[in-house]
Amino acid sequence: MLGQGKVADYIPALSGISPKKFGMSIHLISGERFSVGDFKENFSIQSISKIFTLSMAMALDDDSIWKRVGREPSGSKFNSLIQLEYEHGIPRNPFINAGAHVITDIVFSGYSETKLAILELVQRLSANKSIDYNEEVAQSERETGNRNLAMGYFMKSYGNIHNKVREVLDVYFHQCSLSMSCQDLSRAFLYLANDGVMPSTGEQIISKKDSDRINALMLTCGMYDSVGDFAYRVGLPSKSGVGGGIVAIVPGQMSIAVWSPGLSESGNSLAGTFALEQFVNYTGKSIF
Ligand code: GLN
């Protein structure tokens, strides 16, 4: 499994990474943590960032989000345009790219310094002030991001992007470029295992209800177009990114981050998925 699959190569900054890298980190809400392999190595979190912005948007906006984005698995690729036309510029869910653009647009409307607000949240959740955007990755995303821009302008034509498309997409490309380790990520998402509260600080990041809802969306829409297979094999609310990272939540207990850059056809880490499957087989920690 390790070393197999295809490393994302749509931008040079991602293509040079060895598919043999593997790291895993587990943070328990009790404060204990366990890590293995390349768990301290930073990688591009890509679509995992969509959980941070969704949390911010839900904290700001509540139910009006769902007039602009759906809550169903898409059954198509994460960057598909065709479904958007059929569905009049309303993306199927907040984790496909178009849905994430709308969510970033909502966050953009809510914060004057949007990139800074996202970065500060991520640093606070991870307790790591050195986390930053990778400008080289963000710039490559922008230079090659024509399909993302096309989706943005298309939704703008339906009035579903409220701000300037290029400005919203600049934030989106930056959030995708966030460079973090498994250790940072598993700590950052503990609030989703603990009813919206960071266990170490007691800070309420989102309400319990929103935390439950984000977990539900991760379970049904978080793993691209193989979310059904992933639920069958692993059975945990999870979100992947094309950088090879996956975060998985065991509600009430722990947050897990795993990273290995070789991807399956649908864009999920092959070794990461296998590791989570083995973890659940050994521990019985699936939610089912
Ligand atoms: N930056 C990538 C894109 O927008 C992220 C995609 C992903 O991880 N699915 O295409």
py3Dmol code that shows the C-alpha trace and the ligand (Angstrom):
import py3Dmol

protein = """\
ATOM      1  CA  MET A   1       0.000   0.000   0.000  1.00  0.00           C
ATOM      2  CA  LEU A   2       2.794   2.387   0.997  1.00  0.00           C
ATOM      3  CA  GLY A   3       4.427   3.956  -2.042  1.00  0.00           C
ATOM      4  CA  GLN A   4       1.481   3.088  -4.292  1.00  0.00           C
ATOM      5  CA  GLY A   5      -1.020   5.475  -5.810  1.00  0.00           C
ATOM      6  CA  LYS A   6      -0.414   8.741  -7.579  1.00  0.00           C
ATOM      7  CA  VAL A   7       1.023  11.806  -5.881  1.00  0.00           C
ATOM      8  CA  ALA A   8      -0.980  14.927  -6.851  1.00  0.00           C
ATOM      9  CA  ASP A   9       0.877  16.565  -9.714  1.00  0.00           C
ATOM     10  CA  TYR A  10      -1.389  19.410 -10.814  1.00  0.00           C
ATOM     11  CA  ILE A  11       1.132  21.819  -9.270  1.00  0.00           C
ATOM     12  CA  PRO A  12       4.901  21.271  -9.095  1.00  0.00           C
ATOM     13  CA  ALA A  13       5.087  21.955  -5.355  1.00  0.00           C
ATOM     14  CA  LEU A  14       3.059  18.814  -4.620  1.00  0.00           C
ATOM     15  CA  SER A  15       4.482  16.496  -7.267  1.00  0.00           C
ATOM     16  CA  GLY A  16       7.980  16.192  -5.786  1.00  0.00           C
ATOM     17  CA  ILE A  17       6.922  14.549  -2.512  1.00  0.00           C
ATOM     18  CA  SER A  18       7.852  10.902  -1.924  1.00  0.00           C
ATOM     19  CA  PRO A  19       4.831   8.555  -1.891  1.00  0.00           C
ATOM     20  CA  LYS A  20       6.688   6.541   0.773  1.00  0.00           C
ATOM     21  CA  LYS A  21       6.090   9.181   3.430  1.00  0.00           C
ATOM     22  CA  PHE A  22       3.705   8.099   6.153  1.00  0.00           C
ATOM     23  CA  GLY A  23       2.696   9.736   9.421  1.00  0.00           C
ATOM     24  CA  MET A  24      -0.157   9.302  11.878  1.00  0.00           C
ATOM     25  CA  SER A  25      -1.122  11.143  15.013  1.00  0.00           C
ATOM     26  CA  ILE A  26      -3.952  10.621  17.493  1.00  0.00           C
ATOM     27  CA  HIS A  27      -5.075  13.145  20.096  1.00  0.00           C
ATOM     28  CA  LEU A  28      -7.510  11.990  22.774  1.00  0.00           C
ATOM     29  CA  ILE A  29      -9.820  14.485  24.431  1.00  0.00           C
ATOM     30  CA  SER A  30      -8.246  13.411  27.728  1.00  0.00           C
ATOM     31  CA  GLY A  31      -4.988  15.057  26.556  1.00  0.00           C
ATOM     32  CA  GLU A  32      -3.056  11.883  25.717  1.00  0.00           C
ATOM     33  CA  ARG A  33      -1.508  11.610  22.264  1.00  0.00           C
ATOM     34  CA  PHE A  34       0.131   8.923  20.171  1.00  0.00           C
ATOM     35  CA  SER A  35       2.086   9.397  16.954  1.00  0.00           C
ATOM     36  CA  VAL A  36       4.104   7.378  14.491  1.00  0.00           C
ATOM     37  CA  GLY A  37       6.269   7.891  11.379  1.00  0.00           C
ATOM     38  CA  ASP A  38       6.515  11.284   9.677  1.00  0.00           C
ATOM     39  CA  PHE A  39       3.977  12.838  12.026  1.00  0.00           C
ATOM     40  CA  LYS A  40       5.962  16.044  12.506  1.00  0.00           C
ATOM     41  CA  GLU A  41       6.456  16.703   8.807  1.00  0.00           C
ATOM     42  CA  ASN A  42       4.422  19.514   7.286  1.00  0.00           C
ATOM     43  CA  PHE A  43       2.341  18.864   4.190  1.00  0.00           C
ATOM     44  CA  SER A  44      -0.255  20.752   2.179  1.00  0.00           C
ATOM     45  CA  ILE A  45      -3.608  20.225   3.871  1.00  0.00           C
ATOM     46  CA  GLN A  46      -5.599  21.162   0.743  1.00  0.00           C
ATOM     47  CA  SER A  47      -9.280  20.200   1.068  1.00  0.00           C
ATOM     48  CA  ILE A  48      -8.980  19.442   4.787  1.00  0.00           C
ATOM     49  CA  SER A  49      -9.011  23.248   5.164  1.00  0.00           C
ATOM     50  CA  LYS A  50     -12.663  23.183   4.094  1.00  0.00           C
ATOM     51  CA  ILE A  51     -13.569  22.047   7.624  1.00  0.00           C
ATOM     52  CA  PHE A  52     -11.962  25.117   9.181  1.00  0.00           C
ATOM     53  CA  THR A  53     -13.820  27.516   6.895  1.00  0.00           C
ATOM     54  CA  LEU A  54     -17.092  25.597   7.263  1.00  0.00           C
ATOM     55  CA  SER A  55     -16.760  25.867  11.050  1.00  0.00           C
ATOM     56  CA  MET A  56     -16.165  29.628  10.736  1.00  0.00           C
ATOM     57  CA  ALA A  57     -19.099  30.075   8.361  1.00  0.00           C
ATOM     58  CA  MET A  58     -21.465  28.060  10.570  1.00  0.00           C
ATOM     59  CA  ALA A  59     -20.405  30.072  13.614  1.00  0.00           C
ATOM     60  CA  LEU A  60     -21.164  33.286  11.675  1.00  0.00           C
ATOM     61  CA  ASP A  61     -24.168  32.491   9.647  1.00  0.00           C
ATOM     62  CA  ASP A  62     -26.091  29.508  10.870  1.00  0.00           C
ATOM     63  CA  ASP A  63     -28.947  28.225   8.747  1.00  0.00           C
ATOM     64  CA  SER A  64     -28.883  30.699   5.856  1.00  0.00           C
ATOM     65  CA  ILE A  65     -25.782  28.845   4.557  1.00  0.00           C
ATOM     66  CA  TRP A  66     -28.060  26.018   3.480  1.00  0.00           C
ATOM     67  CA  LYS A  67     -29.944  28.179   1.023  1.00  0.00           C
ATOM     68  CA  ARG A  68     -26.643  28.539  -0.863  1.00  0.00           C
ATOM     69  CA  VAL A  69     -25.080  25.049  -0.467  1.00  0.00           C
ATOM     70  CA  GLY A  70     -26.630  21.588  -0.311  1.00  0.00           C
ATOM     71  CA  ARG A  71     -25.955  18.724   2.073  1.00  0.00           C
ATOM     72  CA  GLU A  72     -25.903  15.710  -0.234  1.00  0.00           C
ATOM     73  CA  PRO A  73     -23.019  13.641  -1.565  1.00  0.00           C
ATOM     74  CA  SER A  74     -22.273  14.767  -5.103  1.00  0.00           C
ATOM     75  CA  GLY A  75     -21.551  11.464  -6.828  1.00  0.00           C
ATOM     76  CA  SER A  76     -19.209  13.400  -9.120  1.00  0.00           C
ATOM     77  CA  LYS A  77     -15.622  14.582  -8.961  1.00  0.00           C
ATOM     78  CA  PHE A  78     -14.828  17.327  -6.453  1.00  0.00           C
ATOM     79  CA  ASN A  79     -14.094  19.807  -9.228  1.00  0.00           C
ATOM     80  CA  SER A  80     -16.961  18.895 -11.557  1.00  0.00           C
ATOM     81  CA  LEU A  81     -18.711  21.785 -13.313  1.00  0.00           C
ATOM     82  CA  ILE A  82     -21.594  19.961 -14.938  1.00  0.00           C
ATOM     83  CA  GLN A  83     -23.687  19.401 -11.814  1.00  0.00           C
ATOM     84  CA  LEU A  84     -23.540  23.103 -10.987  1.00  0.00           C
ATOM     85  CA  GLU A  85     -25.368  23.992 -14.165  1.00  0.00           C
ATOM     86  CA  TYR A  86     -28.127  21.441 -13.610  1.00  0.00           C
ATOM     87  CA  GLU A  87     -28.544  22.685 -10.067  1.00  0.00           C
ATOM     88  CA  HIS A  88     -28.569  26.418 -10.852  1.00  0.00           C
ATOM     89  CA  GLY A  89     -25.307  27.382  -9.206  1.00  0.00           C
ATOM     90  CA  ILE A  90     -26.090  25.728  -5.840  1.00  0.00           C
ATOM     91  CA  PRO A  91     -23.258  23.277  -5.040  1.00  0.00           C
ATOM     92  CA  ARG A  92     -24.242  19.872  -3.688  1.00  0.00           C
ATOM     93  CA  ASN A  93     -22.252  20.134  -0.455  1.00  0.00           C
ATOM     94  CA  PRO A  94     -19.635  22.320   1.284  1.00  0.00           C
ATOM     95  CA  PHE A  95     -16.748  19.918   0.594  1.00  0.00           C
ATOM     96  CA  ILE A  96     -16.756  19.816  -3.199  1.00  0.00           C
ATOM     97  CA  ASN A  97     -14.745  22.745  -4.535  1.00  0.00           C
ATOM     98  CA  ALA A  98     -17.733  24.856  -5.597  1.00  0.00           C
ATOM     99  CA  GLY A  99     -19.340  24.402  -2.178  1.00  0.00           C
ATOM    100  CA  ALA A 100     -16.103  25.372  -0.470  1.00  0.00           C
ATOM    101  CA  HIS A 101     -15.972  28.542  -2.607  1.00  0.00           C
ATOM    102  CA  VAL A 102     -19.414  29.571  -1.332  1.00  0.00           C
ATOM    103  CA  ILE A 103     -18.344  28.845   2.256  1.00  0.00           C
ATOM    104  CA  THR A 104     -15.170  30.909   1.799  1.00  0.00           C
ATOM    105  CA  ASP A 105     -17.329  33.692   0.327  1.00  0.00           C
ATOM    106  CA  ILE A 106     -19.431  33.655   3.519  1.00  0.00           C
ATOM    107  CA  VAL A 107     -16.291  33.803   5.681  1.00  0.00           C
ATOM    108  CA  PHE A 108     -14.927  36.577   3.423  1.00  0.00           C
ATOM    109  CA  SER A 109     -18.086  38.632   4.070  1.00  0.00           C
ATOM    110  CA  GLY A 110     -17.791  38.064   7.812  1.00  0.00           C
ATOM    111  CA  TYR A 111     -14.149  39.014   8.408  1.00  0.00           C
ATOM    112  CA  SER A 112     -12.253  42.043   7.091  1.00  0.00           C
ATOM    113  CA  GLU A 113      -8.874  40.244   7.277  1.00  0.00           C
ATOM    114  CA  THR A 114     -10.082  36.841   6.144  1.00  0.00           C
ATOM    115  CA  LYS A 115      -6.726  35.135   5.552  1.00  0.00           C
ATOM    116  CA  LEU A 116      -5.458  36.333   8.902  1.00  0.00           C
ATOM    117  CA  ALA A 117      -8.636  35.193  10.688  1.00  0.00           C
ATOM    118  CA  ILE A 118      -8.342  31.681   9.207  1.00  0.00           C
ATOM    119  CA  LEU A 119      -4.655  31.474  10.072  1.00  0.00           C
ATOM    120  CA  GLU A 120      -5.212  32.659  13.632  1.00  0.00           C
ATOM    121  CA  LEU A 121      -7.942  30.084  14.187  1.00  0.00           C
ATOM    122  CA  VAL A 122      -5.776  27.279  12.829  1.00  0.00           C
ATOM    123  CA  GLN A 123      -2.770  28.339  14.933  1.00  0.00           C
ATOM    124  CA  ARG A 124      -4.942  28.549  18.037  1.00  0.00           C
ATOM    125  CA  LEU A 125      -6.580  25.158  17.488  1.00  0.00           C
ATOM    126  CA  SER A 126      -3.227  23.506  16.845  1.00  0.00           C
ATOM    127  CA  ALA A 127      -1.436  25.436  19.612  1.00  0.00           C
ATOM    128  CA  ASN A 128       1.258  26.079  17.046  1.00  0.00           C
ATOM    129  CA  LYS A 129       2.048  29.671  16.104  1.00  0.00           C
ATOM    130  CA  SER A 130       4.495  28.628  13.397  1.00  0.00           C
ATOM    131  CA  ILE A 131       1.741  27.293  11.077  1.00  0.00           C
ATOM    132  CA  ASP A 132       1.562  29.377   7.927  1.00  0.00           C
ATOM    133  CA  TYR A 133       0.327  29.526   4.370  1.00  0.00           C
ATOM    134  CA  ASN A 134       2.755  28.181   1.768  1.00  0.00           C
ATOM    135  CA  GLU A 135       2.921  31.097  -0.673  1.00  0.00           C
ATOM    136  CA  GLU A 136       4.553  28.982  -3.382  1.00  0.00           C
ATOM    137  CA  VAL A 137       1.671  26.496  -3.261  1.00  0.00           C
ATOM    138  CA  ALA A 138      -0.931  29.289  -3.090  1.00  0.00           C
ATOM    139  CA  GLN A 139       0.562  30.990  -6.129  1.00  0.00           C
ATOM    140  CA  SER A 140       0.708  27.754  -8.137  1.00  0.00           C
ATOM    141  CA  GLU A 141      -2.914  27.068  -7.178  1.00  0.00           C
ATOM    142  CA  ARG A 142      -3.808  30.517  -8.504  1.00  0.00           C
ATOM    143  CA  GLU A 143      -1.837  30.079 -11.717  1.00  0.00           C
ATOM    144  CA  THR A 144      -3.404  26.703 -12.484  1.00  0.00           C
ATOM    145  CA  GLY A 145      -6.786  27.344 -10.878  1.00  0.00           C
ATOM    146  CA  ASN A 146      -8.779  28.060 -14.029  1.00  0.00           C
ATOM    147  CA  ARG A 147     -11.417  25.453 -13.255  1.00  0.00           C
ATOM    148  CA  ASN A 148     -11.895  26.843  -9.750  1.00  0.00           C
ATOM    149  CA  LEU A 149     -12.223  30.344 -11.228  1.00  0.00           C
ATOM    150  CA  ALA A 150     -14.696  29.047 -13.803  1.00  0.00           C
ATOM    151  CA  MET A 151     -16.855  27.611 -11.012  1.00  0.00           C
ATOM    152  CA  GLY A 152     -16.578  30.854  -9.066  1.00  0.00           C
ATOM    153  CA  TYR A 153     -17.702  33.005 -12.001  1.00  0.00           C
ATOM    154  CA  PHE A 154     -20.424  30.538 -12.875  1.00  0.00           C
ATOM    155  CA  MET A 155     -21.861  30.729  -9.365  1.00  0.00           C
ATOM    156  CA  LYS A 156     -21.438  34.505  -9.409  1.00  0.00           C
ATOM    157  CA  SER A 157     -23.715  34.563 -12.464  1.00  0.00           C
ATOM    158  CA  TYR A 158     -26.393  32.981 -10.227  1.00  0.00           C
ATOM    159  CA  GLY A 159     -25.682  35.488  -7.447  1.00  0.00           C
ATOM    160  CA  ASN A 160     -24.254  32.724  -5.251  1.00  0.00           C
ATOM    161  CA  ILE A 161     -20.853  34.379  -4.783  1.00  0.00           C
ATOM    162  CA  HIS A 162     -21.335  37.785  -3.177  1.00  0.00           C
ATOM    163  CA  ASN A 163     -17.778  39.135  -3.229  1.00  0.00           C
ATOM    164  CA  LYS A 164     -15.259  39.498  -6.038  1.00  0.00           C
ATOM    165  CA  VAL A 165     -14.496  36.025  -7.392  1.00  0.00           C
ATOM    166  CA  ARG A 166     -10.736  36.572  -7.594  1.00  0.00           C
ATOM    167  CA  GLU A 167     -10.582  37.836  -4.014  1.00  0.00           C
ATOM    168  CA  VAL A 168     -12.620  34.920  -2.658  1.00  0.00           C
ATOM    169  CA  LEU A 169     -10.545  32.448  -4.647  1.00  0.00           C
ATOM    170  CA  ASP A 170      -7.336  34.044  -3.379  1.00  0.00           C
ATOM    171  CA  VAL A 171      -8.471  33.127   0.143  1.00  0.00           C
ATOM    172  CA  TYR A 172      -9.497  29.636  -1.030  1.00  0.00           C
ATOM    173  CA  PHE A 173      -6.098  29.019  -2.684  1.00  0.00           C
ATOM    174  CA  HIS A 174      -4.375  30.157   0.505  1.00  0.00           C
ATOM    175  CA  GLN A 175      -6.458  27.959   2.813  1.00  0.00           C
ATOM    176  CA  CYS A 176      -5.595  24.964   0.582  1.00  0.00           C
ATOM    177  CA  SER A 177      -1.895  25.877   0.876  1.00  0.00           C
ATOM    178  CA  LEU A 178      -1.844  25.699   4.705  1.00  0.00           C
ATOM    179  CA  SER A 179       1.168  23.676   5.686  1.00  0.00           C
ATOM    180  CA  MET A 180       0.627  21.462   8.741  1.00  0.00           C
ATOM    181  CA  SER A 181       1.718  18.158  10.246  1.00  0.00           C
ATOM    182  CA  CYS A 182      -0.373  15.186  11.423  1.00  0.00           C
ATOM    183  CA  GLN A 183       0.384  16.306  14.961  1.00  0.00           C
ATOM    184  CA  ASP A 184      -1.024  19.804  14.271  1.00  0.00           C
ATOM    185  CA  LEU A 185      -4.090  18.490  12.467  1.00  0.00           C
ATOM    186  CA  SER A 186      -5.144  15.873  14.982  1.00  0.00           C
ATOM    187  CA  ARG A 187      -4.912  18.444  17.767  1.00  0.00           C
ATOM    188  CA  ALA A 188      -6.749  21.094  15.729  1.00  0.00           C
ATOM    189  CA  PHE A 189      -9.826  18.949  15.111  1.00  0.00           C
ATOM    190  CA  LEU A 190     -10.335  17.784  18.688  1.00  0.00           C
ATOM    191  CA  TYR A 191     -13.270  20.213  19.005  1.00  0.00           C
ATOM    192  CA  LEU A 192     -15.192  18.030  16.537  1.00  0.00           C
ATOM    193  CA  ALA A 193     -14.714  15.042  18.865  1.00  0.00           C
ATOM    194  CA  ASN A 194     -15.818  17.072  21.875  1.00  0.00           C
ATOM    195  CA  ASP A 195     -19.149  18.747  21.017  1.00  0.00           C
ATOM    196  CA  GLY A 196     -17.507  21.877  19.567  1.00  0.00           C
ATOM    197  CA  VAL A 197     -15.280  22.623  22.591  1.00  0.00           C
ATOM    198  CA  MET A 198     -11.462  22.498  22.586  1.00  0.00           C
ATOM    199  CA  PRO A 199     -10.824  20.184  25.555  1.00  0.00           C
ATOM    200  CA  SER A 200      -7.488  21.749  26.533  1.00  0.00           C
ATOM    201  CA  THR A 201      -8.759  25.349  26.739  1.00  0.00           C
ATOM    202  CA  GLY A 202     -12.521  24.984  27.176  1.00  0.00           C
ATOM    203  CA  GLU A 203     -13.035  27.314  24.209  1.00  0.00           C
ATOM    204  CA  GLN A 204     -16.366  26.760  22.439  1.00  0.00           C
ATOM    205  CA  ILE A 205     -15.387  26.867  18.752  1.00  0.00           C
ATOM    206  CA  ILE A 206     -18.846  25.982  17.441  1.00  0.00           C
ATOM    207  CA  SER A 207     -22.069  24.820  19.059  1.00  0.00           C
ATOM    208  CA  LYS A 208     -22.622  21.137  19.851  1.00  0.00           C
ATOM    209  CA  LYS A 209     -25.303  21.034  17.200  1.00  0.00           C
ATOM    210  CA  ASP A 210     -22.973  22.427  14.523  1.00  0.00           C
ATOM    211  CA  SER A 211     -20.239  20.017  15.600  1.00  0.00           C
ATOM    212  CA  ASP A 212     -22.664  17.105  15.148  1.00  0.00           C
ATOM    213  CA  ARG A 213     -23.674  18.476  11.763  1.00  0.00           C
ATOM    214  CA  ILE A 214     -20.102  18.873  10.531  1.00  0.00           C
ATOM    215  CA  ASN A 215     -19.407  15.278  11.580  1.00  0.00           C
ATOM    216  CA  ALA A 216     -22.493  14.183   9.631  1.00  0.00           C
ATOM    217  CA  LEU A 217     -21.329  16.085   6.550  1.00  0.00           C
ATOM    218  CA  MET A 218     -17.849  14.584   6.839  1.00  0.00           C
ATOM    219  CA  LEU A 219     -19.338  11.084   7.006  1.00  0.00           C
ATOM    220  CA  THR A 220     -21.569  11.641   3.976  1.00  0.00           C
ATOM    221  CA  CYS A 221     -19.493  14.040   1.823  1.00  0.00           C
ATOM    222  CA  GLY A 222     -15.932  14.222   3.208  1.00  0.00           C
ATOM    223  CA  MET A 223     -14.068  11.656   1.121  1.00  0.00           C
ATOM    224  CA  TYR A 224     -14.665  12.838  -2.428  1.00  0.00           C
ATOM    225  CA  ASP A 225     -16.403  10.393  -4.682  1.00  0.00           C
ATOM    226  CA  SER A 226     -15.590   7.278  -2.670  1.00  0.00           C
ATOM    227  CA  VAL A 227     -17.284   8.337   0.523  1.00  0.00           C
ATOM    228  CA  GLY A 228     -19.524   5.250   0.536  1.00  0.00           C
ATOM    229  CA  ASP A 229     -16.609   2.840   0.257  1.00  0.00           C
ATOM    230  CA  PHE A 230     -14.741   4.754   2.947  1.00  0.00           C
ATOM    231  CA  ALA A 231     -17.734   4.632   5.321  1.00  0.00           C
ATOM    232  CA  TYR A 232     -17.985   0.895   4.674  1.00  0.00           C
ATOM    233  CA  ARG A 233     -14.302   0.279   5.375  1.00  0.00           C
ATOM    234  CA  VAL A 234     -13.555   2.829   8.116  1.00  0.00           C
ATOM    235  CA  GLY A 235     -16.884   4.158   9.398  1.00  0.00           C
ATOM    236  CA  LEU A 236     -15.617   7.423  10.841  1.00  0.00           C
ATOM    237  CA  PRO A 237     -16.483  11.030   9.890  1.00  0.00           C
ATOM    238  CA  SER A 238     -13.422  12.012   7.867  1.00  0.00           C
ATOM    239  CA  LYS A 239     -12.066  14.594   5.446  1.00  0.00           C
ATOM    240  CA  SER A 240      -9.276  14.118   2.959  1.00  0.00           C
ATOM    241  CA  GLY A 241      -7.090  16.432   0.893  1.00  0.00           C
ATOM    242  CA  VAL A 242      -5.111  15.852  -2.294  1.00  0.00           C
ATOM    243  CA  GLY A 243      -1.904  16.523  -0.343  1.00  0.00           C
ATOM    244  CA  GLY A 244      -2.459  12.990   1.063  1.00  0.00           C
ATOM    245  CA  GLY A 245      -3.829  13.947   4.466  1.00  0.00           C
ATOM    246  CA  ILE A 246      -6.981  12.546   6.102  1.00  0.00           C
ATOM    247  CA  VAL A 247      -8.517  13.588   9.416  1.00  0.00           C
ATOM    248  CA  ALA A 248     -10.969  11.252  11.127  1.00  0.00           C
ATOM    249  CA  ILE A 249     -13.100  11.879  14.187  1.00  0.00           C
ATOM    250  CA  VAL A 250     -14.120   9.353  16.835  1.00  0.00           C
ATOM    251  CA  PRO A 251     -16.930  11.342  18.465  1.00  0.00           C
ATOM    252  CA  GLY A 252     -16.536  11.740  22.211  1.00  0.00           C
ATOM    253  CA  GLN A 253     -13.037  10.261  22.149  1.00  0.00           C
ATOM    254  CA  MET A 254     -10.362  11.364  19.728  1.00  0.00           C
ATOM    255  CA  SER A 255      -9.201  13.003  16.559  1.00  0.00           C
ATOM    256  CA  ILE A 256      -6.855  11.183  14.160  1.00  0.00           C
ATOM    257  CA  ALA A 257      -4.709  12.597  11.363  1.00  0.00           C
ATOM    258  CA  VAL A 258      -2.882  10.453   8.858  1.00  0.00           C
ATOM    259  CA  TRP A 259      -0.709  11.431   5.900  1.00  0.00           C
ATOM    260  CA  SER A 260       0.737   9.561   2.956  1.00  0.00           C
ATOM    261  CA  PRO A 261       0.854  11.295  -0.442  1.00  0.00           C
ATOM    262  CA  GLY A 262       0.019   8.382  -2.819  1.00  0.00           C
ATOM    263  CA  LEU A 263      -3.614   8.877  -3.854  1.00  0.00           C
ATOM    264  CA  SER A 264      -6.388   6.608  -5.087  1.00  0.00           C
ATOM    265  CA  GLU A 265      -8.318   7.397  -8.287  1.00  0.00           C
ATOM    266  CA  SER A 266     -10.771   9.498  -6.297  1.00  0.00           C
ATOM    267  CA  GLY A 267      -8.031  11.533  -4.589  1.00  0.00           C
ATOM    268  CA  ASN A 268      -7.829   9.915  -1.147  1.00  0.00           C
ATOM    269  CA  SER A 269      -4.566   8.767   0.426  1.00  0.00           C
ATOM    270  CA  LEU A 270      -4.255   5.019  -0.211  1.00  0.00           C
ATOM    271  CA  ALA A 271      -1.970   4.192   2.707  1.00  0.00           C
ATOM    272  CA  GLY A 272      -3.855   6.673   4.902  1.00  0.00           C
ATOM    273  CA  THR A 273      -7.173   4.953   4.199  1.00  0.00           C
ATOM    274  CA  PHE A 274      -5.576   1.550   4.807  1.00  0.00           C
ATOM    275  CA  ALA A 275      -4.092   2.736   8.119  1.00  0.00           C
ATOM    276  CA  LEU A 276      -7.472   4.040   9.297  1.00  0.00           C
ATOM    277  CA  GLU A 277      -9.138   0.794   8.260  1.00  0.00           C
ATOM    278  CA  GLN A 278      -6.586  -1.212  10.242  1.00  0.00           C
ATOM    279  CA  PHE A 279      -6.960   1.126  13.213  1.00  0.00           C
ATOM    280  CA  VAL A 280     -10.713   0.566  13.268  1.00  0.00           C
ATOM    281  CA  ASN A 281     -10.310  -3.192  12.776  1.00  0.00           C
ATOM    282  CA  TYR A 282      -7.975  -3.424  15.774  1.00  0.00           C
ATOM    283  CA  THR A 283      -9.774  -1.012  18.092  1.00  0.00           C
ATOM    284  CA  GLY A 284     -13.429  -1.395  17.046  1.00  0.00           C
ATOM    285  CA  LYS A 285     -13.689   2.400  17.051  1.00  0.00           C
ATOM    286  CA  SER A 286     -15.970   2.744  14.027  1.00  0.00           C
ATOM    287  CA  ILE A 287     -19.103   4.747  14.865  1.00  0.00           C
ATOM    288  CA  PHE A 288     -21.260   1.817  13.747  1.00  0.00           C
TER     289      PHE A 288
END
"""
ligand_1 = """\
10
LIG
N -6.443 23.043 -4.297
C -7.163 21.927 -4.790
C -8.247 22.390 -5.733
O -8.903 23.345 -5.435
C -7.709 21.212 -3.615
C -8.514 20.118 -3.965
C -8.649 19.041 -2.974
O -7.862 18.734 -2.037
N -9.678 18.373 -3.306
O -8.438 21.816 -6.778
"""
view = py3Dmol.view(width=600, height=400)
view.addModel(protein, "pdb")
view.setStyle({"model": 0}, {"cartoon": {"style": "trace"}})
view.addModel(ligand_1, "xyz")
view.setStyle({"model": 1}, {"stick": {}})
view.zoomTo()
view.show()
